Amino acid sequence: MIVLTRGDCLVFSIFLSAVVVGYVSGLLSAAPALDASAEMVDYRIDLNTASVSEMALVRGISRSTAQKIAWARRDDGPFKSMDDLHERFPRAARWEDAVRLSAKGP
């Protein structure tokens, strides 16, 4: 049986902390650097093809609004332009930067 004193426990905890810090810093230094010349990716969702769950991920679009958008697509067809979107959903300006419209609907 091994008996550890308070001093032994302190030394062990300092050693363990150093090991963890060394491991984490090694992970961070091995992470790939971001390339400033990398091409930007368009993460905007397409309101004419997105599911209710996908639309609800956009800040400003609640799940109920996403459902209303899906019903509007089903009943009145796909959105033809951003003006058409604003006509059918006047508060669309709040999330306009996060969405796009495809040429054709689902």
PDB file as gemmi writes it, atoms N, CA and C in Angstrom:
CRYST1    1.000    1.000    1.000  90.00  90.00  90.00 P 1                      
ATOM      1  N   MET A   1       0.836  -1.171   0.000  1.00  0.00           N  
ATOM      2  CA  MET A   1       0.000   0.000   0.000  1.00  0.00           C  
ATOM      3  C   MET A   1       0.887   1.244   0.000  1.00  0.00           C  
ATOM      4  N   ILE A   2       0.518   2.206  -0.854  1.00  0.00           N  
ATOM      5  CA  ILE A   2       1.294   3.443  -0.952  1.00  0.00           C  
ATOM      6  C   ILE A   2       0.521   4.541  -0.239  1.00  0.00           C  
ATOM      7  N   VAL A   3       1.201   5.263   0.600  1.00  0.00           N  
ATOM      8  CA  VAL A   3       0.587   6.376   1.328  1.00  0.00           C  
ATOM      9  C   VAL A   3       1.195   7.662   0.785  1.00  0.00           C  
ATOM     10  N   LEU A   4       0.332   8.578   0.330  1.00  0.00           N  
ATOM     11  CA  LEU A   4       0.798   9.852  -0.212  1.00  0.00           C  
ATOM     12  C   LEU A   4       0.527  10.963   0.793  1.00  0.00           C  
ATOM     13  N   THR A   5       1.508  11.835   0.938  1.00  0.00           N  
ATOM     14  CA  THR A   5       1.328  12.996   1.806  1.00  0.00           C  
ATOM     15  C   THR A   5       0.721  14.127   0.983  1.00  0.00           C  
ATOM     16  N   ARG A   6       0.368  15.187   1.650  1.00  0.00           N  
ATOM     17  CA  ARG A   6      -0.180  16.350   0.934  1.00  0.00           C  
ATOM     18  C   ARG A   6       0.822  16.891  -0.076  1.00  0.00           C  
ATOM     19  N   GLY A   7       2.073  16.899   0.296  1.00  0.00           N  
ATOM     20  CA  GLY A   7       3.115  17.380  -0.613  1.00  0.00           C  
ATOM     21  C   GLY A   7       3.217  16.505  -1.849  1.00  0.00           C  
ATOM     22  N   ASP A   8       3.114  15.195  -1.661  1.00  0.00           N  
ATOM     23  CA  ASP A   8       3.147  14.271  -2.801  1.00  0.00           C  
ATOM     24  C   ASP A   8       1.971  14.509  -3.736  1.00  0.00           C  
ATOM     25  N   CYS A   9       0.786  14.736  -3.149  1.00  0.00           N  
ATOM     26  CA  CYS A   9      -0.414  14.990  -3.960  1.00  0.00           C  
ATOM     27  C   CYS A   9      -0.264  16.289  -4.746  1.00  0.00           C  
ATOM     28  N   LEU A  10       0.327  17.312  -4.109  1.00  0.00           N  
ATOM     29  CA  LEU A  10       0.545  18.581  -4.788  1.00  0.00           C  
ATOM     30  C   LEU A  10       1.510  18.410  -5.944  1.00  0.00           C  
ATOM     31  N   VAL A  11       2.596  17.699  -5.734  1.00  0.00           N  
ATOM     32  CA  VAL A  11       3.571  17.449  -6.800  1.00  0.00           C  
ATOM     33  C   VAL A  11       2.916  16.676  -7.942  1.00  0.00           C  
ATOM     34  N   PHE A  12       2.115  15.677  -7.611  1.00  0.00           N  
ATOM     35  CA  PHE A  12       1.450  14.884  -8.635  1.00  0.00           C  
ATOM     36  C   PHE A  12       0.453  15.729  -9.430  1.00  0.00           C  
ATOM     37  N   SER A  13      -0.313  16.594  -8.753  1.00  0.00           N  
ATOM     38  CA  SER A  13      -1.284  17.425  -9.467  1.00  0.00           C  
ATOM     39  C   SER A  13      -0.584  18.442 -10.366  1.00  0.00           C  
ATOM     40  N   ILE A  14       0.550  18.985  -9.930  1.00  0.00           N  
ATOM     41  CA  ILE A  14       1.323  19.904 -10.778  1.00  0.00           C  
ATOM     42  C   ILE A  14       1.860  19.158 -11.990  1.00  0.00           C  
ATOM     43  N   PHE A  15       2.358  17.949 -11.785  1.00  0.00           N  
ATOM     44  CA  PHE A  15       2.861  17.135 -12.886  1.00  0.00           C  
ATOM     45  C   PHE A  15       1.743  16.825 -13.879  1.00  0.00           C  
ATOM     46  N   LEU A  16       0.576  16.434 -13.371  1.00  0.00           N  
ATOM     47  CA  LEU A  16      -0.552  16.104 -14.234  1.00  0.00           C  
ATOM     48  C   LEU A  16      -1.007  17.331 -15.021  1.00  0.00           C  
ATOM     49  N   SER A  17      -1.033  18.491 -14.377  1.00  0.00           N  
ATOM     50  CA  SER A  17      -1.398  19.734 -15.061  1.00  0.00           C  
ATOM     51  C   SER A  17      -0.427  20.044 -16.187  1.00  0.00           C  
ATOM     52  N   ALA A  18       0.852  19.852 -15.942  1.00  0.00           N  
ATOM     53  CA  ALA A  18       1.870  20.107 -16.963  1.00  0.00           C  
ATOM     54  C   ALA A  18       1.699  19.165 -18.149  1.00  0.00           C  
ATOM     55  N   VAL A  19       1.362  17.905 -17.862  1.00  0.00           N  
ATOM     56  CA  VAL A  19       1.147  16.939 -18.942  1.00  0.00           C  
ATOM     57  C   VAL A  19      -0.049  17.354 -19.790  1.00  0.00           C  
ATOM     58  N   VAL A  20      -1.143  17.753 -19.151  1.00  0.00           N  
ATOM     59  CA  VAL A  20      -2.349  18.166 -19.873  1.00  0.00           C  
ATOM     60  C   VAL A  20      -2.071  19.418 -20.697  1.00  0.00           C  
ATOM     61  N   VAL A  21      -1.418  20.407 -20.122  1.00  0.00           N  
ATOM     62  CA  VAL A  21      -1.095  21.636 -20.852  1.00  0.00           C  
ATOM     63  C   VAL A  21      -0.188  21.327 -22.037  1.00  0.00           C  
ATOM     64  N   GLY A  22       0.788  20.468 -21.847  1.00  0.00           N  
ATOM     65  CA  GLY A  22       1.675  20.096 -22.949  1.00  0.00           C  
ATOM     66  C   GLY A  22       0.923  19.385 -24.062  1.00  0.00           C  
ATOM     67  N   TYR A  23      -0.003  18.514 -23.691  1.00  0.00           N  
ATOM     68  CA  TYR A  23      -0.794  17.785 -24.689  1.00  0.00           C  
ATOM     69  C   TYR A  23      -1.678  18.736 -25.485  1.00  0.00           C  
ATOM     70  N   VAL A  24      -2.353  19.645 -24.789  1.00  0.00           N  
ATOM     71  CA  VAL A  24      -3.248  20.591 -25.456  1.00  0.00           C  
ATOM     72  C   VAL A  24      -2.455  21.545 -26.350  1.00  0.00           C  
ATOM     73  N   SER A  25      -1.323  22.037 -25.875  1.00  0.00           N  
ATOM     74  CA  SER A  25      -0.535  22.949 -26.713  1.00  0.00           C  
ATOM     75  C   SER A  25       0.025  22.218 -27.931  1.00  0.00           C  
ATOM     76  N   GLY A  26       0.316  20.934 -27.783  1.00  0.00           N  
ATOM     77  CA  GLY A  26       0.752  20.151 -28.937  1.00  0.00           C  
ATOM     78  C   GLY A  26      -0.357  19.998 -29.963  1.00  0.00           C  
ATOM     79  N   LEU A  27      -1.570  19.821 -29.481  1.00  0.00           N  
ATOM     80  CA  LEU A  27      -2.713  19.737 -30.394  1.00  0.00           C  
ATOM     81  C   LEU A  27      -2.920  21.052 -31.128  1.00  0.00           C  
ATOM     82  N   LEU A  28      -2.799  22.158 -30.395  1.00  0.00           N  
ATOM     83  CA  LEU A  28      -3.014  23.458 -31.015  1.00  0.00           C  
ATOM     84  C   LEU A  28      -1.935  23.792 -32.037  1.00  0.00           C  
ATOM     85  N   SER A  29      -0.711  23.413 -31.761  1.00  0.00           N  
ATOM     86  CA  SER A  29       0.356  23.727 -32.701  1.00  0.00           C  
ATOM     87  C   SER A  29       0.278  22.840 -33.938  1.00  0.00           C  
ATOM     88  N   ALA A  30      -0.357  21.672 -33.818  1.00  0.00           N  
ATOM     89  CA  ALA A  30      -0.492  20.773 -34.958  1.00  0.00           C  
ATOM     90  C   ALA A  30      -1.698  21.121 -35.825  1.00  0.00           C  
ATOM     91  N   ALA A  31      -2.556  22.030 -35.350  1.00  0.00           N  
ATOM     92  CA  ALA A  31      -3.746  22.400 -36.127  1.00  0.00           C  
ATOM     93  C   ALA A  31      -3.318  23.153 -37.378  1.00  0.00           C  
ATOM     94  N   PRO A  32      -3.975  22.884 -38.503  1.00  0.00           N  
ATOM     95  CA  PRO A  32      -3.611  23.578 -39.742  1.00  0.00           C  
ATOM     96  C   PRO A  32      -3.954  25.061 -39.661  1.00  0.00           C  
ATOM     97  N   ALA A  33      -3.082  25.867 -40.193  1.00  0.00           N  
ATOM     98  CA  ALA A  33      -3.313  27.307 -40.208  1.00  0.00           C  
ATOM     99  C   ALA A  33      -4.359  27.646 -41.269  1.00  0.00           C  
ATOM    100  N   LEU A  34      -5.104  28.699 -41.009  1.00  0.00           N  
ATOM    101  CA  LEU A  34      -6.096  29.127 -41.981  1.00  0.00           C  
ATOM    102  C   LEU A  34      -5.403  29.845 -43.125  1.00  0.00           C  
ATOM    103  N   ASP A  35      -5.763  29.495 -44.320  1.00  0.00           N  
ATOM    104  CA  ASP A  35      -5.188  30.111 -45.503  1.00  0.00           C  
ATOM    105  C   ASP A  35      -6.015  31.337 -45.867  1.00  0.00           C  
ATOM    106  N   ALA A  36      -5.394  32.507 -45.836  1.00  0.00           N  
ATOM    107  CA  ALA A  36      -6.105  33.749 -46.131  1.00  0.00           C  
ATOM    108  C   ALA A  36      -6.580  33.801 -47.577  1.00  0.00           C  
ATOM    109  N   SER A  37      -5.948  33.048 -48.459  1.00  0.00           N  
ATOM    110  CA  SER A  37      -6.348  33.084 -49.852  1.00  0.00           C  
ATOM    111  C   SER A  37      -7.408  32.045 -50.186  1.00  0.00           C  
ATOM    112  N   ALA A  38      -7.888  31.308 -49.166  1.00  0.00           N  
ATOM    113  CA  ALA A  38      -8.898  30.275 -49.413  1.00  0.00           C  
ATOM    114  C   ALA A  38     -10.182  30.923 -49.914  1.00  0.00           C  
ATOM    115  N   GLU A  39     -10.858  30.243 -50.797  1.00  0.00           N  
ATOM    116  CA  GLU A  39     -12.092  30.756 -51.377  1.00  0.00           C  
ATOM    117  C   GLU A  39     -13.218  30.683 -50.357  1.00  0.00           C  
ATOM    118  N   MET A  40     -14.021  31.717 -50.303  1.00  0.00           N  
ATOM    119  CA  MET A  40     -15.149  31.751 -49.379  1.00  0.00           C  
ATOM    120  C   MET A  40     -16.223  30.790 -49.873  1.00  0.00           C  
ATOM    121  N   VAL A  41     -16.896  30.138 -48.940  1.00  0.00           N  
ATOM    122  CA  VAL A  41     -17.964  29.205 -49.266  1.00  0.00           C  
ATOM    123  C   VAL A  41     -19.286  29.867 -48.923  1.00  0.00           C  
ATOM    124  N   ASP A  42     -20.273  29.728 -49.798  1.00  0.00           N  
ATOM    125  CA  ASP A  42     -21.581  30.319 -49.595  1.00  0.00           C  
ATOM    126  C   ASP A  42     -22.411  29.407 -48.700  1.00  0.00           C  
ATOM    127  N   TYR A  43     -22.639  29.816 -47.457  1.00  0.00           N  
ATOM    128  CA  TYR A  43     -23.394  29.007 -46.513  1.00  0.00           C  
ATOM    129  C   TYR A  43     -24.851  29.450 -46.410  1.00  0.00           C  
ATOM    130  N   ARG A  44     -25.292  30.310 -47.291  1.00  0.00           N  
ATOM    131  CA  ARG A  44     -26.690  30.737 -47.246  1.00  0.00           C  
ATOM    132  C   ARG A  44     -27.586  29.581 -47.674  1.00  0.00           C  
ATOM    133  N   ILE A  45     -28.745  29.464 -47.048  1.00  0.00           N  
ATOM    134  CA  ILE A  45     -29.647  28.377 -47.417  1.00  0.00           C  
ATOM    135  C   ILE A  45     -30.591  28.848 -48.515  1.00  0.00           C  
ATOM    136  N   ASP A  46     -31.054  27.917 -49.295  1.00  0.00           N  
ATOM    137  CA  ASP A  46     -31.976  28.197 -50.392  1.00  0.00           C  
ATOM    138  C   ASP A  46     -33.397  27.991 -49.882  1.00  0.00           C  
ATOM    139  N   LEU A  47     -34.159  29.069 -49.800  1.00  0.00           N  
ATOM    140  CA  LEU A  47     -35.518  28.968 -49.269  1.00  0.00           C  
ATOM    141  C   LEU A  47     -36.448  28.175 -50.175  1.00  0.00           C  
ATOM    142  N   ASN A  48     -36.099  28.022 -51.426  1.00  0.00           N  
ATOM    143  CA  ASN A  48     -36.958  27.259 -52.330  1.00  0.00           C  
ATOM    144  C   ASN A  48     -36.741  25.751 -52.227  1.00  0.00           C  
ATOM    145  N   THR A  49     -35.675  25.322 -51.575  1.00  0.00           N  
ATOM    146  CA  THR A  49     -35.408  23.884 -51.467  1.00  0.00           C  
ATOM    147  C   THR A  49     -35.152  23.414 -50.041  1.00  0.00           C  
ATOM    148  N   ALA A  50     -34.934  24.318 -49.098  1.00  0.00           N  
ATOM    149  CA  ALA A  50     -34.572  23.945 -47.732  1.00  0.00           C  
ATOM    150  C   ALA A  50     -35.751  23.319 -46.986  1.00  0.00           C  
ATOM    151  N   SER A  51     -35.417  22.398 -46.099  1.00  0.00           N  
ATOM    152  CA  SER A  51     -36.443  21.790 -45.247  1.00  0.00           C  
ATOM    153  C   SER A  51     -36.774  22.750 -44.101  1.00  0.00           C  
ATOM    154  N   VAL A  52     -37.834  22.441 -43.384  1.00  0.00           N  
ATOM    155  CA  VAL A  52     -38.222  23.253 -42.228  1.00  0.00           C  
ATOM    156  C   VAL A  52     -37.093  23.264 -41.203  1.00  0.00           C  
ATOM    157  N   SER A  53     -36.471  22.121 -40.964  1.00  0.00           N  
ATOM    158  CA  SER A  53     -35.373  22.038 -39.993  1.00  0.00           C  
ATOM    159  C   SER A  53     -34.185  22.891 -40.412  1.00  0.00           C  
ATOM    160  N   GLU A  54     -33.862  22.891 -41.698  1.00  0.00           N  
ATOM    161  CA  GLU A  54     -32.732  23.699 -42.187  1.00  0.00           C  
ATOM    162  C   GLU A  54     -33.048  25.181 -42.057  1.00  0.00           C  
ATOM    163  N   MET A  55     -34.267  25.584 -42.417  1.00  0.00           N  
ATOM    164  CA  MET A  55     -34.634  26.999 -42.313  1.00  0.00           C  
ATOM    165  C   MET A  55     -34.623  27.468 -40.867  1.00  0.00           C  
ATOM    166  N   ALA A  56     -35.011  26.605 -39.944  1.00  0.00           N  
ATOM    167  CA  ALA A  56     -35.062  26.974 -38.530  1.00  0.00           C  
ATOM    168  C   ALA A  56     -33.669  27.207 -37.942  1.00  0.00           C  
ATOM    169  N   LEU A  57     -32.621  26.794 -38.631  1.00  0.00           N  
ATOM    170  CA  LEU A  57     -31.254  27.033 -38.170  1.00  0.00           C  
ATOM    171  C   LEU A  57     -30.807  28.473 -38.404  1.00  0.00           C  
ATOM    172  N   VAL A  58     -31.495  29.189 -39.272  1.00  0.00           N  
ATOM    173  CA  VAL A  58     -31.130  30.570 -39.598  1.00  0.00           C  
ATOM    174  C   VAL A  58     -31.589  31.487 -38.476  1.00  0.00           C  
ATOM    175  N   ARG A  59     -30.677  32.346 -38.019  1.00  0.00           N  
ATOM    176  CA  ARG A  59     -31.024  33.310 -36.980  1.00  0.00           C  
ATOM    177  C   ARG A  59     -32.138  34.211 -37.507  1.00  0.00           C  
ATOM    178  N   GLY A  60     -33.223  34.306 -36.751  1.00  0.00           N  
ATOM    179  CA  GLY A  60     -34.345  35.149 -37.142  1.00  0.00           C  
ATOM    180  C   GLY A  60     -35.509  34.352 -37.722  1.00  0.00           C  
ATOM    181  N   ILE A  61     -35.278  33.081 -38.083  1.00  0.00           N  
ATOM    182  CA  ILE A  61     -36.359  32.245 -38.597  1.00  0.00           C  
ATOM    183  C   ILE A  61     -36.693  31.209 -37.521  1.00  0.00           C  
ATOM    184  N   SER A  62     -37.853  31.373 -36.912  1.00  0.00           N  
ATOM    185  CA  SER A  62     -38.285  30.402 -35.909  1.00  0.00           C  
ATOM    186  C   SER A  62     -38.818  29.161 -36.614  1.00  0.00           C  
ATOM    187  N   ARG A  63     -39.046  28.124 -35.856  1.00  0.00           N  
ATOM    188  CA  ARG A  63     -39.585  26.896 -36.442  1.00  0.00           C  
ATOM    189  C   ARG A  63     -40.972  27.146 -37.041  1.00  0.00           C  
ATOM    190  N   SER A  64     -41.779  27.970 -36.389  1.00  0.00           N  
ATOM    191  CA  SER A  64     -43.114  28.249 -36.920  1.00  0.00           C  
ATOM    192  C   SER A  64     -43.039  29.073 -38.209  1.00  0.00           C  
ATOM    193  N   THR A  65     -42.104  30.026 -38.273  1.00  0.00           N  
ATOM    194  CA  THR A  65     -41.918  30.792 -39.510  1.00  0.00           C  
ATOM    195  C   THR A  65     -41.423  29.880 -40.630  1.00  0.00           C  
ATOM    196  N   ALA A  66     -40.514  28.973 -40.305  1.00  0.00           N  
ATOM    197  CA  ALA A  66     -40.013  28.018 -41.303  1.00  0.00           C  
ATOM    198  C   ALA A  66     -41.157  27.164 -41.840  1.00  0.00           C  
ATOM    199  N   GLN A  67     -42.060  26.755 -40.967  1.00  0.00           N  
ATOM    200  CA  GLN A  67     -43.217  25.967 -41.406  1.00  0.00           C  
ATOM    201  C   GLN A  67     -44.116  26.798 -42.315  1.00  0.00           C  
ATOM    202  N   LYS A  68     -44.312  28.071 -41.982  1.00  0.00           N  
ATOM    203  CA  LYS A  68     -45.133  28.962 -42.821  1.00  0.00           C  
ATOM    204  C   LYS A  68     -44.491  29.163 -44.195  1.00  0.00           C  
ATOM    205  N   ILE A  69     -43.156  29.253 -44.221  1.00  0.00           N  
ATOM    206  CA  ILE A  69     -42.448  29.385 -45.509  1.00  0.00           C  
ATOM    207  C   ILE A  69     -42.674  28.135 -46.346  1.00  0.00           C  
ATOM    208  N   ALA A  70     -42.573  26.962 -45.724  1.00  0.00           N  
ATOM    209  CA  ALA A  70     -42.791  25.701 -46.445  1.00  0.00           C  
ATOM    210  C   ALA A  70     -44.219  25.622 -46.978  1.00  0.00           C  
ATOM    211  N   TRP A  71     -45.190  26.038 -46.184  1.00  0.00           N  
ATOM    212  CA  TRP A  71     -46.580  26.035 -46.644  1.00  0.00           C  
ATOM    213  C   TRP A  71     -46.779  27.022 -47.785  1.00  0.00           C  
ATOM    214  N   ALA A  72     -46.140  28.200 -47.694  1.00  0.00           N  
ATOM    215  CA  ALA A  72     -46.260  29.198 -48.762  1.00  0.00           C  
ATOM    216  C   ALA A  72     -45.675  28.663 -50.063  1.00  0.00           C  
ATOM    217  N   ARG A  73     -44.560  27.947 -49.973  1.00  0.00           N  
ATOM    218  CA  ARG A  73     -43.975  27.328 -51.179  1.00  0.00           C  
ATOM    219  C   ARG A  73     -44.940  26.317 -51.777  1.00  0.00           C  
ATOM    220  N   ARG A  74     -45.524  25.509 -50.909  1.00  0.00           N  
ATOM    221  CA  ARG A  74     -46.433  24.465 -51.375  1.00  0.00           C  
ATOM    222  C   ARG A  74     -47.688  25.066 -52.011  1.00  0.00           C  
ATOM    223  N   ASP A  75     -48.260  26.084 -51.374  1.00  0.00           N  
ATOM    224  CA  ASP A  75     -49.521  26.657 -51.834  1.00  0.00           C  
ATOM    225  C   ASP A  75     -49.371  27.630 -52.998  1.00  0.00           C  
ATOM    226  N   ASP A  76     -48.344  28.463 -52.973  1.00  0.00           N  
ATOM    227  CA  ASP A  76     -48.183  29.528 -53.977  1.00  0.00           C  
ATOM    228  C   ASP A  76     -46.998  29.335 -54.901  1.00  0.00           C  
ATOM    229  N   GLY A  77     -46.280  28.242 -54.756  1.00  0.00           N  
ATOM    230  CA  GLY A  77     -45.119  27.986 -55.599  1.00  0.00           C  
ATOM    231  C   GLY A  77     -43.858  28.597 -55.022  1.00  0.00           C  
ATOM    232  N   PRO A  78     -42.722  28.329 -55.652  1.00  0.00           N  
ATOM    233  CA  PRO A  78     -41.439  28.838 -55.142  1.00  0.00           C  
ATOM    234  C   PRO A  78     -41.365  30.364 -55.222  1.00  0.00           C  
ATOM    235  N   PHE A  79     -40.488  30.911 -54.418  1.00  0.00           N  
ATOM    236  CA  PHE A  79     -40.271  32.363 -54.447  1.00  0.00           C  
ATOM    237  C   PHE A  79     -39.534  32.708 -55.734  1.00  0.00           C  
ATOM    238  N   LYS A  80     -40.036  33.697 -56.456  1.00  0.00           N  
ATOM    239  CA  LYS A  80     -39.439  34.065 -57.743  1.00  0.00           C  
ATOM    240  C   LYS A  80     -38.311  35.076 -57.594  1.00  0.00           C  
ATOM    241  N   SER A  81     -38.386  35.902 -56.555  1.00  0.00           N  
ATOM    242  CA  SER A  81     -37.371  36.935 -56.334  1.00  0.00           C  
ATOM    243  C   SER A  81     -37.399  37.335 -54.866  1.00  0.00           C  
ATOM    244  N   MET A  82     -36.435  38.137 -54.469  1.00  0.00           N  
ATOM    245  CA  MET A  82     -36.421  38.636 -53.097  1.00  0.00           C  
ATOM    246  C   MET A  82     -37.621  39.552 -52.859  1.00  0.00           C  
ATOM    247  N   ASP A  83     -38.054  40.269 -53.891  1.00  0.00           N  
ATOM    248  CA  ASP A  83     -39.246  41.101 -53.750  1.00  0.00           C  
ATOM    249  C   ASP A  83     -40.475  40.236 -53.473  1.00  0.00           C  
ATOM    250  N   ASP A  84     -40.577  39.103 -54.159  1.00  0.00           N  
ATOM    251  CA  ASP A  84     -41.669  38.165 -53.918  1.00  0.00           C  
ATOM    252  C   ASP A  84     -41.609  37.652 -52.485  1.00  0.00           C  
ATOM    253  N   LEU A  85     -40.410  37.366 -51.996  1.00  0.00           N  
ATOM    254  CA  LEU A  85     -40.229  36.916 -50.613  1.00  0.00           C  
ATOM    255  C   LEU A  85     -40.705  37.985 -49.643  1.00  0.00           C  
ATOM    256  N   HIS A  86     -40.314  39.246 -49.888  1.00  0.00           N  
ATOM    257  CA  HIS A  86     -40.710  40.342 -48.998  1.00  0.00           C  
ATOM    258  C   HIS A  86     -42.216  40.595 -49.053  1.00  0.00           C  
ATOM    259  N   GLU A  87     -42.812  40.377 -50.207  1.00  0.00           N  
ATOM    260  CA  GLU A  87     -44.255  40.545 -50.341  1.00  0.00           C  
ATOM    261  C   GLU A  87     -45.002  39.519 -49.483  1.00  0.00           C  
ATOM    262  N   ARG A  88     -44.505  38.291 -49.500  1.00  0.00           N  
ATOM    263  CA  ARG A  88     -45.166  37.210 -48.772  1.00  0.00           C  
ATOM    264  C   ARG A  88     -44.752  37.149 -47.304  1.00  0.00           C  
ATOM    265  N   PHE A  89     -43.545  37.612 -47.001  1.00  0.00           N  
ATOM    266  CA  PHE A  89     -43.020  37.635 -45.625  1.00  0.00           C  
ATOM    267  C   PHE A  89     -42.353  38.986 -45.376  1.00  0.00           C  
ATOM    268  N   PRO A  90     -43.128  39.971 -44.919  1.00  0.00           N  
ATOM    269  CA  PRO A  90     -42.602  41.333 -44.735  1.00  0.00           C  
ATOM    270  C   PRO A  90     -41.393  41.427 -43.793  1.00  0.00           C  
ATOM    271  N   ARG A  91     -41.282  40.518 -42.827  1.00  0.00           N  
ATOM    272  CA  ARG A  91     -40.151  40.592 -41.890  1.00  0.00           C  
ATOM    273  C   ARG A  91     -38.923  39.834 -42.397  1.00  0.00           C  
ATOM    274  N   ALA A  92     -38.903  39.487 -43.648  1.00  0.00           N  
ATOM    275  CA  ALA A  92     -37.775  38.732 -44.213  1.00  0.00           C  
ATOM    276  C   ALA A  92     -36.480  39.534 -44.226  1.00  0.00           C  
ATOM    277  N   ALA A  93     -36.555  40.835 -44.112  1.00  0.00           N  
ATOM    278  CA  ALA A  93     -35.344  41.662 -44.117  1.00  0.00           C  
ATOM    279  C   ALA A  93     -34.422  41.299 -42.956  1.00  0.00           C  
ATOM    280  N   ARG A  94     -34.976  40.737 -41.881  1.00  0.00           N  
ATOM    281  CA  ARG A  94     -34.149  40.368 -40.719  1.00  0.00           C  
ATOM    282  C   ARG A  94     -33.199  39.228 -41.041  1.00  0.00           C  
ATOM    283  N   TRP A  95     -33.558  38.339 -41.955  1.00  0.00           N  
ATOM    284  CA  TRP A  95     -32.718  37.185 -42.264  1.00  0.00           C  
ATOM    285  C   TRP A  95     -32.358  37.100 -43.737  1.00  0.00           C  
ATOM    286  N   GLU A  96     -32.509  38.196 -44.435  1.00  0.00           N  
ATOM    287  CA  GLU A  96     -32.255  38.217 -45.877  1.00  0.00           C  
ATOM    288  C   GLU A  96     -30.817  37.857 -46.245  1.00  0.00           C  
ATOM    289  N   ASP A  97     -29.850  38.259 -45.438  1.00  0.00           N  
ATOM    290  CA  ASP A  97     -28.439  37.987 -45.741  1.00  0.00           C  
ATOM    291  C   ASP A  97     -28.077  36.518 -45.605  1.00  0.00           C  
ATOM    292  N   ALA A  98     -28.902  35.742 -44.915  1.00  0.00           N  
ATOM    293  CA  ALA A  98     -28.572  34.332 -44.673  1.00  0.00           C  
ATOM    294  C   ALA A  98     -29.288  33.386 -45.636  1.00  0.00           C  
ATOM    295  N   VAL A  99     -30.088  33.940 -46.551  1.00  0.00           N  
ATOM    296  CA  VAL A  99     -30.847  33.075 -47.454  1.00  0.00           C  
ATOM    297  C   VAL A  99     -30.598  33.464 -48.905  1.00  0.00           C  
ATOM    298  N   ARG A 100     -30.935  32.540 -49.778  1.00  0.00           N  
ATOM    299  CA  ARG A 100     -30.882  32.800 -51.211  1.00  0.00           C  
ATOM    300  C   ARG A 100     -32.061  32.086 -51.848  1.00  0.00           C  
ATOM    301  N   LEU A 101     -32.304  32.371 -53.112  1.00  0.00           N  
ATOM    302  CA  LEU A 101     -33.397  31.750 -53.838  1.00  0.00           C  
ATOM    303  C   LEU A 101     -32.863  31.092 -55.090  1.00  0.00           C  
ATOM    304  N   SER A 102     -33.216  29.837 -55.304  1.00  0.00           N  
ATOM    305  CA  SER A 102     -32.799  29.162 -56.526  1.00  0.00           C  
ATOM    306  C   SER A 102     -33.740  29.569 -57.650  1.00  0.00           C  
ATOM    307  N   ALA A 103     -33.307  29.274 -58.862  1.00  0.00           N  
ATOM    308  CA  ALA A 103     -34.119  29.604 -60.024  1.00  0.00           C  
ATOM    309  C   ALA A 103     -35.381  28.757 -60.078  1.00  0.00           C  
ATOM    310  N   LYS A 104     -35.290  27.552 -59.572  1.00  0.00           N  
ATOM    311  CA  LYS A 104     -36.469  26.693 -59.565  1.00  0.00           C  
ATOM    312  C   LYS A 104     -36.726  26.191 -58.168  1.00  0.00           C  
ATOM    313  N   GLY A 105     -37.930  25.794 -57.935  1.00  0.00           N  
ATOM    314  CA  GLY A 105     -38.338  25.315 -56.608  1.00  0.00           C  
ATOM    315  C   GLY A 105     -38.001  23.850 -56.436  1.00  0.00           C  
ATOM    316  N   PRO A 106     -38.516  23.273 -55.346  1.00  0.00           N  
ATOM    317  CA  PRO A 106     -38.230  21.867 -55.053  1.00  0.00           C  
ATOM    318  C   PRO A 106     -38.842  20.902 -56.050  1.00  0.00           C  
TER     319      PRO A 106                                                      
END                                                                             
